[in-house]
Every structure is written in C-alpha cells, then in structure tokens.
Amino acid sequence: MVHNTIDWQAISTHISNTTGQYFEVQTHYPIAGGNINYAYRIEGAGQNYFVKLNTFDKFDMFVAEAMGLAELGQPAVIKVPVPICWGKTAEHAYLVLEYLPLRRDNLQQTSSKFGQQLAVMHRVSCAPAPFGWYRNNYIGTTPQTNTLAYDWVDFWCKNRLGYQLQLAHDNGYIGEIQELGARLLTEVALFFTTYKPYNSLLHGDLWSGNYDIDIHGEPVIFDPAMYYGDREADIATTELFGGFHTSFYDAYQATWALDEGYTVRKNLYNLYHVLNHLNLFGGSYLAQAERIMHQLLSELH
C-alpha cells in the first residue's frame, strides 16, 4: 500500500456524514501490531478514531468485521470498539472504529474480570437456537462459512474442518493429512455422545492478540470471527497460543464450569485454527495438524 495515496478527505467526509459532527483528519499515526491490515489513529478537532485500511478488494472483510463487532457489543458484556463507518475510496477499503486507548501492562490484574465476563457473554444465545450466523465472515483472510445448522457436529464438520481440509487439498496438501481428515470427519460425533453444546455468542478467534485492557482497566475484544457455537471453541483458542493468565480460567470456571470432556475436544477445535494457519502460512503447520488428528483418533480407539 502506498501510504501517500490514502484519501483522508473521503474518509473524513464519511465520518462527518455518519456521526453528524464535522470531522477532518489533521494528523494520522500508524499503529503497528497487525499483519493483515494497515492501521492508524486519526485525530482532528479533538476527536480520535481508529482506521483500518487494505486493498480495494478487501471491503467485504471490513463489512463482516463491523457486523461482528456490532453483534459482540449488543449484549454490552465485554467492551468492543464501536464501528463508525466503512467504505471504499478510489484505491482502498477502510473501516473506521471508535478509538480506545489501550494499556497492555495490567493484563494479569484484569484477567479474572475478563474470564467472568466471557462466561457471561457465552450465555448469550440466538433464537431459535441454530449454530452459525446469518452471514459468512473471515478467519484471518480466509473466508469462514457460517451456514446455519441445528446440528453442531454437522456444522463443525462441514463449515470448519471439512472446509479447511478442502482448502488444504486445493493448496496441494494431500496424502496423510487428507486420509486422517477423512477418518476424523466420520467420527466427530463420538466426541459428543454425552455432551450437548449450547449455541453461545463466540468471538471466534480469541487468541491473546485479539484482546487487551483499556486505560480504565476494562477488557476489550476486537478482530472477531464471530458466530454462534460451542463455547469450548473460544476457550480452546485461548490455549492454542498461550498468553492468558490462570486467573482468567479460574474465573471462567467459577462462573460457568466447562464439561470435563473439554480437555479432549479442545484439540478438535484448535485443529481448525492449525489447518487455517497451514492454508495461510504454509507447510510448517502440516506436522502439527497431522499430530492433532492422530491424537484425536487415538482417543476413540
């Protein structure tokens, strides 16, 4: 992206029209941290906003993100940045969000609050209780299908594992990974013989890089891949890359305890993310994906 081609005037006008308050970008500060989009804090007339930019063809990704943030923010349990507006300039797609000053130095102190809040958010469901969402979205830059289903196993096999395995095949990953995947898909139901998932409001990609603490000590979540599904999928993702304090898990369990079968099923859920990393970033994730499949199949035999 050529930074000096960003049409700040068009973005300013869109903000003004949406909020009903005149705004014009006077200064813009690049913000590091993401590897998909360019991000800025923009300032003008005492107002601040957070702006994400990408190429013109990524517009739908920003629409999905805005809709996901709105859905997560609706129950007002965990703070999320409010979507302001989104659109296209001649060269870029953009998403404007509420700017929330964050401070990463007090994560441990607020972990208990976050764990308790997440358990409460997971109590939020959608009627008449299907799994999925009304629209597809993205996990990273990978399309994520959310076709509504009343059977959780069917949803997970078709829209999550099956989808990623097909992408892997299309990307040239054949052989053992496909053989193991085919076997696993036929037996996923065996992990749910005594457990019936609740269709919880999920963040969908809850690793440590997608949450923070604001300057008032309130947990904030962002960059969602949201849908309604088994809450274990969110908790599993927190364990995949680490970064969550033990007090987070203690508070979650005290608020809404997990089923004991979670310790096995978390690998089923994290396999989705490992497969997605394989498809996004290449073969260094192949052995990990195959290892998880072997482990899951060994639990059944």
Residue, then its C-alpha position, 0 to 999 in steps of 0.5 A: m500500500v502506498h501510504n501517500t495515496i490514502d484519501w483522508q478527505a473521503i474518509s473524513t467526509h464519511i465520518s462527518n456524514t455518519t456521526g453528524q459532527y464535522f470531522e477532518v483528519q489533521t494528523h494520522y499515526p500508524i499503529a503497528g501490531g497487525n499483519i493483515n491490515y494497515a492501521y492508524r489513529i486519526e485525530g482532528a478537532g479533538q476527536n480520535y478514531f481508529v482506521k483500518l485500511n487494505t486493498f480495494d478488494k478487501f471491503d467485504m472483510f471490513v463489512a463482516e468485521a463491523m457486523g461482528l463487532a456490532e453483534l459482540g457489543q449488543p449484549a454490552v458484556i465485554k467492551v468492543p470498539v464501536p464501528i463508525c463507518w466503512g467504505k471504499t475510496a478510489e484505491h482502498a477499503y477502510l473501516v473506521l472504529e471508535y478509538l480506545p486507548l489501550r494499556r497492555d501492562n495490567l493484563q494479569q490484574t484484569s484477567s479474572k474480570f475478563g474470564q467472568q465476563l466471557a462466561v457471561m457473554h457465552r450465555v448469550s444465545c440466538a433464537p431459535a437456537p441454530f449454530g452459525w450466523y446469518r452471514n459468512n465472515y473471515i478467519g484471518t483472510t480466509p473466508q469462514t462459512n457460517t451456514l446455519a445448522y441445528d446440528w453442531v457436529d454437522f456444522w463443525c464438520k462441514n463449515r470448519l474442518g471439512y472446509q479447511l481440509q478442502l482448502a488444504h487439498d486445493n493448496g496441494y496438501i494431500g496424502e496423510i493429512q487428507e486420509l486422517g481428515a477423512r477418518l476424523l470427519t466420520e467420527v466427530a460425533l463420538f466426541f459428543t455422545t454425552y455432551k450437548p453444546y449450547n449455541s453461545l455468542l463466540h468471538g471466534d478467534l480469541w487468541s491473546g492478540n485479539y484482546d487487551i485492557d483499556i486505560h480504565g482497566e476494562p477488557v476489550i475484544f476486537d478482530p472477531a470471527m464471530y458466530y454462534g457455537d460451542r463455547e469450548a471453541d473460544i476457550a480452546t483458542t485461548e490455549l492454542f497460543g498461550g498468553f492468558h493468565t490462570s486467573f482468567y480460567d479460574a474465573y471462567q470456571a467459577t462462573w460457568a464450569l466447562d464439561e470435563g470432556y473439554t480437555v479432549r475436544k479442545n484439540l478438535y477445535n484448535l485443529y481448525h485454527v492449525l489447518n487455517h494457519l497451514n492454508l495461510f502460512g504454509g507447510s510448517y503447520l502440516a506436522q502439527a495438524e497431522r499430530i492433532m488428528h492422530q491424537l484425536l483418533s487415538e482417543l476413540h480407539 
